[in-house]
Structures are given as structure tokens and as C-alpha cells.
Amino acid sequence: MRLFVLSLLLLTAFVAPSLAAELVPSAPSAPLVIGETFTVQSKVLGETRRINVYRPRPWGLDPKEPLPVIYMPDGGIEEDFLHVAGLVQVLSGNGSIRPFLLVGIENTERRRDMTGPSSDPEDRKIAPRIGGSAAYRAFLRDELMPEVRQRYATTDERALIGESLAGLFVVETLLQEPTLFSSYIAIDPSLWWNRGQLLADAPKQLAAARQAEPRVFLASSGQPQLAATTLQFSALLQQASPSLLVKYQPMPDETHATIYHPAALQALRTMFPAPASASP
């Protein structure tokens, strides 16, 4: 009998609190908001595009202060927006870089938008539609940039960052419209596209880039073909004009799948350092 009573008391001690906890309603959850999102009805592309925006909040920054802008293809929440936003927040917060407004463009048909035309049959197999980079660039220039200027306080300084096919788009934009951005960041750019035609034509287009004098950051993983073509493009830029700010960062220990985050960290530190007085 004593054993039964003791067992009953122990059971009550363990079970009663859990039953009581079930009777207390949990606090309601709320969305975790890190930025803003809006859509643009693009006439150029004939579709609606979602835009994600992050403004860092380093200590002492006036919330109304105009900021430079980093435009980022592959900028969806399920793509690369969150990890790059984290870099912008941490690096601006610890005084490593100047704060930037990050504008991410969510993809709809990535392989269409990031590629120029190609005569290579193998390239045409990667997607139902390719070769839309000129239209995508027009969307950025004529529709998205004016919308961003209308919604946010910005300076005239603009940067473009992309990896893989988006890196190809960065290089193409640098060569074909170098004044569109102040800084270009291309990570493992797919310069193999169209049998390397963009790289082959680059020497004929470098005069305009030399005159525009943008800043350029290039990075490559340990993937041999991408490393070789990125190094070749870096050399072409540096030969075209010693005054161009060109930084090439090989990262042989990274793969094509892992390079974006560590390369973006180096790119932001290199291209947008904060004034020495801004460091904590």
C-alpha cells in the first residue's frame, strides 16, 4: 500500500505540471521582418517582378541618410538575399564597410535573364528561353532604378553583384554599359557561355570601360575552367588601364556551390571600406 501511494505521488509530481502547461495558451507568433518587399509591373519584361530591400541599421546612422545601392540578381528570399543582407548588416555594423541599401531581384526565368544570345546548341538546352540579358538590363535601368530612387533616399553610387550566370551578366554589363554601375562584382562568372564569345570580344569593348573607370572585383572557385577564364578577364582589364581598380581573388578551396558567401564578404570589404574614422 505504501508503495502504491508513493508511486501515485511521484506520478502526480511529474504529470501535473505538464498538464498545467498544456492548459496555458502559448504566446502568438509574429512574422520576422528584416526588410521590405514590393513588386514592379515590368513593361520591358512583360511580367511582375518581386523586389526585396534591406537597409542596414548600424549605430549612429541617420534613418533618412541617402545610401548607395547594391543591386543583386538572384535576390529572392529563397535565393541569395538573406545571406548577403546578413553580410551588409554585420560589416556595416562593425565599421568594416560603408552602409549600402541592398536591392534583391527575385528570379522568374533566371537562365533567360542572365544570358546573352548563344549560337552554341548546348547552351540552348539549358532552358526553354535564353538570351534575355539586354531586356533584363533595360528593366534595371529604365524601370527598377527609377522605382528605387522614388521609394528610398539614395546616392548616385550603384553596384552590381552576381555569381555564376549572374556573374556572366555582371561582366556583360561592365563591357556593354560600363557607366550603369559604379562597381561590378562577378563571382565565378560563367564566361564559358556561347563558347567564350564575351571573353573573346572583351578587348574591343574595354575602351568604354576604361573611360568609365568603374571598380571591379572578380573571384573564382577551384573549378578549373571558371578560374582560368576569370583570371584571363582580370588580366585583360588590368592591361587595358592600370588606373582601373581591379581586384581578383582566387579561392581554390571553395567550390562553385560554396564560393558566393566568402567571396561576397571579401568583395564588400575590398570595394566599400568605411572611412577609418567610422571604425569602432
C-alpha positions in Angstrom: 0.0 0.0 0.0 2.8 2.4 0.9 4.5 1.6 -2.4 1.2 2.3 -4.3 0.8 5.7 -2.5 4.5 6.6 -3.2 4.1 5.7 -6.9 0.9 7.8 -7.1 2.6 10.8 -5.6 5.6 10.6 -8.0 3.2 10.2 -11.0 1.3 13.3 -9.9 4.5 15.3 -9.4 5.6 14.6 -13.0 2.3 14.6 -14.8 0.5 17.5 -13.2 3.0 20.3 -14.3 2.8 19.0 -17.9 -1.0 19.0 -17.9 -0.9 22.5 -16.4 1.4 23.6 -19.2 -1.0 22.3 -21.8 -3.8 24.4 -20.3 -1.8 27.6 -20.6 -2.1 29.1 -24.1 1.1 29.8 -26.0 2.0 33.3 -26.9 1.1 34.0 -30.5 3.9 34.1 -33.1 4.5 37.1 -35.3 6.3 37.5 -38.7 10.0 38.1 -38.5 10.6 41.2 -40.7 14.1 42.1 -41.8 13.3 44.4 -44.7 10.7 45.4 -47.3 9.3 43.8 -50.4 7.3 45.2 -53.3 6.5 44.4 -56.9 7.2 46.1 -60.2 5.0 45.6 -63.2 7.6 45.5 -65.9 6.6 46.5 -69.4 10.1 45.6 -70.7 9.8 42.0 -69.4 6.1 41.7 -69.7 5.7 40.3 -66.1 5.6 41.3 -62.5 8.9 41.2 -60.6 9.3 41.0 -56.8 11.9 43.2 -55.2 13.4 42.7 -51.7 15.1 45.5 -50.0 17.3 45.6 -46.9 18.6 48.8 -45.2 21.2 48.2 -42.6 21.0 49.8 -39.2 24.5 50.4 -37.9 24.8 52.5 -34.7 24.6 56.3 -35.4 23.2 56.1 -38.9 20.5 58.7 -39.6 17.5 56.7 -40.9 17.0 59.4 -43.6 20.5 59.5 -44.8 20.8 58.7 -48.5 22.7 55.4 -49.2 24.4 53.9 -52.1 22.7 50.9 -53.6 23.8 47.3 -54.3 21.6 45.6 -57.0 21.6 41.8 -56.7 20.1 39.4 -59.2 19.3 36.1 -57.5 17.8 38.3 -54.8 14.8 36.2 -53.7 14.3 35.1 -50.1 14.8 31.5 -51.2 17.9 32.6 -53.2 20.9 34.7 -52.0 19.2 37.7 -50.5 19.3 36.7 -46.8 22.9 35.8 -46.5 24.1 38.9 -48.4 21.8 41.0 -46.3 23.4 39.5 -43.2 26.9 40.5 -44.5 25.8 44.0 -45.2 24.3 44.3 -41.7 27.3 42.8 -39.9 30.0 44.6 -41.9 28.3 48.0 -41.7 27.6 47.4 -38.0 31.2 46.7 -37.1 32.6 49.5 -39.2 34.2 47.4 -42.0 32.2 48.9 -44.8 30.0 51.9 -45.7 26.3 51.1 -45.3 24.5 50.2 -48.5 20.9 49.7 -49.5 20.6 46.1 -50.7 18.1 45.6 -53.5 17.5 41.9 -54.5 15.6 41.0 -57.6 13.8 37.7 -57.3 14.1 35.4 -60.4 11.3 34.2 -62.7 13.3 32.8 -65.6 16.9 33.1 -64.4 18.6 31.5 -67.4 16.7 33.7 -69.8 17.5 36.9 -67.9 21.2 36.3 -67.1 22.3 35.2 -70.6 23.0 36.9 -73.9 22.3 35.2 -77.2 24.3 32.0 -78.0 25.0 30.0 -81.1 26.1 27.0 -79.1 23.5 24.2 -79.3 24.5 23.0 -75.9 23.7 26.4 -74.3 20.2 26.3 -75.9 19.5 23.1 -74.0 19.7 24.7 -70.5 16.3 26.5 -70.7 13.3 26.9 -72.9 14.3 30.6 -73.4 17.8 32.2 -73.3 19.4 35.4 -74.4 17.3 37.9 -72.5 20.1 39.9 -70.8 19.6 43.1 -72.8 15.9 43.2 -71.8 16.8 42.5 -68.2 19.4 45.3 -68.2 16.8 47.6 -69.6 14.4 46.6 -66.8 17.1 47.5 -64.3 17.9 50.8 -65.9 14.5 52.1 -67.0 12.1 50.6 -64.5 13.7 49.3 -61.3 16.3 52.0 -60.7 13.7 54.9 -61.0 11.4 53.0 -58.7 14.1 52.6 -56.1 15.0 56.3 -56.3 11.4 57.2 -55.8 10.9 54.9 -52.8 14.2 55.4 -50.9 16.8 58.0 -50.2 19.8 57.0 -52.3 23.0 58.5 -53.7 24.2 58.1 -57.3 26.6 55.3 -56.4 25.4 51.9 -57.6 26.9 48.4 -57.5 26.0 45.1 -59.2 26.8 41.7 -57.7 26.2 38.3 -59.1 27.6 34.7 -59.1 27.7 32.1 -61.9 25.3 33.1 -64.7 24.5 36.3 -62.7 28.3 36.8 -62.7 28.2 36.5 -66.5 25.5 39.2 -66.6 27.7 41.4 -64.4 30.7 41.1 -66.8 28.4 41.6 -69.8 27.0 44.8 -68.3 30.5 46.0 -67.4 31.5 45.6 -71.1 28.4 46.8 -72.8 27.2 49.5 -70.4 30.0 50.3 -68.0 28.5 53.6 -66.7 25.4 51.9 -65.5 27.1 50.9 -62.2 30.0 52.4 -60.2 31.2 48.9 -59.1 30.9 45.4 -60.5 31.3 42.2 -58.5 31.4 39.0 -60.5 31.9 35.7 -58.6 32.7 32.6 -60.6 31.2 34.2 -63.8 30.1 31.7 -66.4 32.4 33.1 -69.1 32.1 29.7 -71.0 28.7 30.9 -72.3 28.4 31.0 -76.1 31.8 29.2 -76.4 33.5 32.1 -74.5 32.5 34.8 -77.0 32.1 37.5 -74.4 35.6 37.0 -73.3 36.9 36.9 -76.9 35.2 40.2 -77.7 36.2 41.9 -74.5 39.4 43.6 -75.8 37.3 45.5 -78.4 35.0 46.8 -75.6 37.4 47.8 -73.0 37.9 51.3 -74.2 34.5 52.3 -72.9 35.1 50.6 -69.6 38.5 52.3 -69.3 36.8 55.7 -69.8 34.1 54.9 -67.2 36.6 53.8 -64.6 34.4 51.5 -62.6 35.7 49.4 -59.7 35.8 45.7 -60.4 36.0 42.7 -58.1 36.4 39.2 -59.5 36.6 35.9 -57.6 36.9 32.3 -58.7 36.5 28.9 -57.0 38.6 25.9 -57.5 36.7 24.9 -60.6 39.5 24.9 -63.3 37.6 26.4 -66.2 36.0 29.2 -64.2 39.2 30.0 -62.5 41.1 30.2 -65.8 38.6 32.4 -67.6 38.1 34.7 -64.6 41.9 35.2 -64.3 42.1 35.9 -68.0 39.4 38.5 -67.8 41.1 40.1 -64.8 44.4 40.3 -66.8 42.6 41.9 -69.8 41.1 44.6 -67.5 44.4 45.4 -65.9 46.2 45.6 -69.2 43.6 47.9 -70.6 44.1 50.5 -67.9 46.5 50.5 -65.0 44.2 53.1 -63.4 41.3 50.8 -63.2 40.6 49.4 -59.7 40.5 45.7 -60.4 40.8 43.1 -57.6 41.0 39.4 -58.5 40.5 37.0 -55.6 41.2 33.3 -56.3 39.6 30.9 -53.8 40.8 27.5 -54.8 39.5 25.8 -51.6 35.9 26.8 -52.4 33.6 25.0 -54.9 31.1 26.7 -57.3 28.4 25.9 -54.7 30.2 27.4 -51.7 32.0 30.5 -53.1 29.3 33.1 -53.0 29.3 33.9 -49.3 33.0 34.1 -48.6 33.7 35.9 -51.9 30.9 38.5 -51.2 32.5 39.1 -47.8 35.8 39.8 -49.4 34.2 41.9 -52.1 32.3 44.2 -49.8 35.3 44.7 -47.5 37.5 45.5 -50.5 35.3 47.6 -52.6 33.4 49.6 -50.0 35.6 50.1 -47.0 34.4 52.5 -44.4 36.4 55.6 -43.6 39.0 54.9 -40.9 37.2 57.2 -38.5 34.0 55.1 -38.8 35.6 52.0 -37.2 34.6 51.4 -33.6 
